[in-house]
Amino acid sequence: MATYNGFGSTLGGNSSPNDNSSYVFGLTFKVTQPNMQLDGFRIYVAASAGQSTAPEDFALWIPSSSTSGSYVAGSKVTSGTFVNGWNFIPCNTPIPLTSGTTYTAVKSVNKGGVGFLFAYNLVTSYFAAGNPGAAGIVNGPLTIFSSSSGSNPNPFNNAQQIFIGGPDDVIANYPDNSFLDTWYGMDVQVSNIAAARTPDFMPFFP
């Protein structure tokens, strides 16, 4: 079974200025071959002082426009406590993906409320024209789209990576805003669906 992600093992980011808002961030992607599944979500935590390592929620959506979509039932999962660097948050059960369909992986930020300073990971303009994500990211059957200003935007031609401020419910709130084509440290992991194993021999009953 082959496994694919968008950002490899070394690409990180920088901690943002402190914020006191809650958000839902979203990363749009697709797979380009059948029999693929979403294994889970990845998040990069910068080693900067002040970035929270508290658990957050993750989920999967299917967008229907640049501002709305449908939550994939059963896809919500809550992480454990993060460590610095890359963290993998597995789905409760791997989620089958349809080739060519656009998906949005979402995560909460500052889960549990507002009222205190909070830092999160970002790389400004990563997906914009002239920058590393200008053509999106393609790793085998996984495509993470570029921004609308890049050469490989999603079918709804909106930005990458998207967010919504205020609410942090990953089931109820689809992110539909953007800021300078910023990457917020999100990634996904997909793999081939394991084929059913054929027994090595068939018993014979006379």
HUGI-V367929 format. One record per residue. N is the residue number from 1. RES is the residue in one letter. SS is DSSP state (H for helix, E for strand, - for the rest). OMEGA is omega as a letter, one per 40 degrees, with the letter a starting at -180 (999 if undefined). Layout:
N	RES	SS	OMEGA
N	RES	SS	OMEGA
//
This chain:
1	M	-	a
2	A	-	a
3	T	E	a
4	Y	E	i
5	N	E	a
6	G	-	a
7	F	-	i
8	G	-	a
9	S	-	a
10	T	-	a
11	L	-	i
12	G	-	a
13	G	-	a
14	N	E	i
15	S	E	a
16	S	-	i
17	P	-	a
18	N	-	a
19	D	E	i
20	N	-	i
21	S	-	i
22	S	-	a
23	Y	E	i
24	V	E	i
25	F	E	i
26	G	E	i
27	L	E	a
28	T	E	a
29	F	E	i
30	K	E	i
31	V	E	a
32	T	-	i
33	Q	-	a
34	P	-	i
35	N	-	i
36	M	E	i
37	Q	E	i
38	L	E	i
39	D	E	a
40	G	E	a
41	F	E	i
42	R	E	i
43	I	E	i
44	Y	E	i
45	V	E	i
46	A	-	a
47	A	-	a
48	S	-	i
49	A	-	i
50	G	-	i
51	Q	E	a
52	S	-	i
53	T	-	a
54	A	-	i
55	P	-	i
56	E	-	i
57	D	E	i
58	F	E	i
59	A	E	i
60	L	E	i
61	W	E	i
62	I	E	a
63	P	E	i
64	S	-	i
65	S	-	i
66	S	-	a
67	T	-	a
68	S	-	i
69	G	E	a
70	S	E	i
71	Y	E	i
72	V	-	a
73	A	-	i
74	G	-	a
75	S	-	a
76	K	-	i
77	V	E	i
78	T	E	a
79	S	-	i
80	G	-	i
81	T	-	a
82	F	-	i
83	V	-	i
84	N	-	a
85	G	E	a
86	W	E	i
87	N	E	i
88	F	E	a
89	I	E	a
90	P	E	i
91	C	E	i
92	N	E	i
93	T	E	i
94	P	E	a
95	I	E	i
96	P	E	i
97	L	E	i
98	T	-	a
99	S	-	i
100	G	-	i
101	T	-	i
102	T	-	i
103	Y	E	i
104	T	E	i
105	A	E	a
106	V	E	i
107	K	E	i
108	S	E	i
109	V	E	a
110	N	-	i
111	K	-	i
112	G	-	i
113	G	-	a
114	V	-	i
115	G	-	i
116	F	-	a
117	L	-	a
118	F	E	i
119	A	E	i
120	Y	-	a
121	N	E	i
122	L	E	i
123	V	E	a
124	T	-	i
125	S	-	a
126	Y	-	a
127	F	-	a
128	A	-	i
129	A	-	i
130	G	-	a
131	N	-	a
132	P	-	a
133	G	-	a
134	A	-	i
135	A	-	a
136	G	-	i
137	I	E	i
138	V	E	i
139	N	E	a
140	G	-	a
141	P	-	a
142	L	E	i
143	T	E	i
144	I	E	a
145	F	-	i
146	S	E	i
147	S	-	i
148	S	-	i
149	S	-	i
150	G	-	a
151	S	-	a
152	N	-	a
153	P	E	i
154	N	-	a
155	P	-	a
156	F	-	i
157	N	-	i
158	N	-	a
159	A	-	i
160	Q	-	e
161	Q	-	a
162	I	E	a
163	F	E	i
164	I	E	a
165	G	E	i
166	G	-	a
167	P	-	i
168	D	-	a
169	D	-	a
170	V	-	i
171	I	-	a
172	A	-	a
173	N	-	i
174	Y	-	a
175	P	-	a
176	D	-	i
177	N	E	i
178	S	-	i
179	F	-	i
180	L	-	i
181	D	-	a
182	T	-	i
183	W	E	a
184	Y	-	i
185	G	-	a
186	M	E	i
187	D	E	i
188	V	E	i
189	Q	E	i
190	V	E	i
191	S	E	i
192	N	E	i
193	I	-	a
194	A	-	i
195	A	-	i
196	A	-	a
197	R	-	i
198	T	-	i
199	P	-	a
200	D	-	i
201	F	-	i
202	M	-	a
203	P	-	i
204	F	-	i
205	F	-	a
206	P	-	999
//
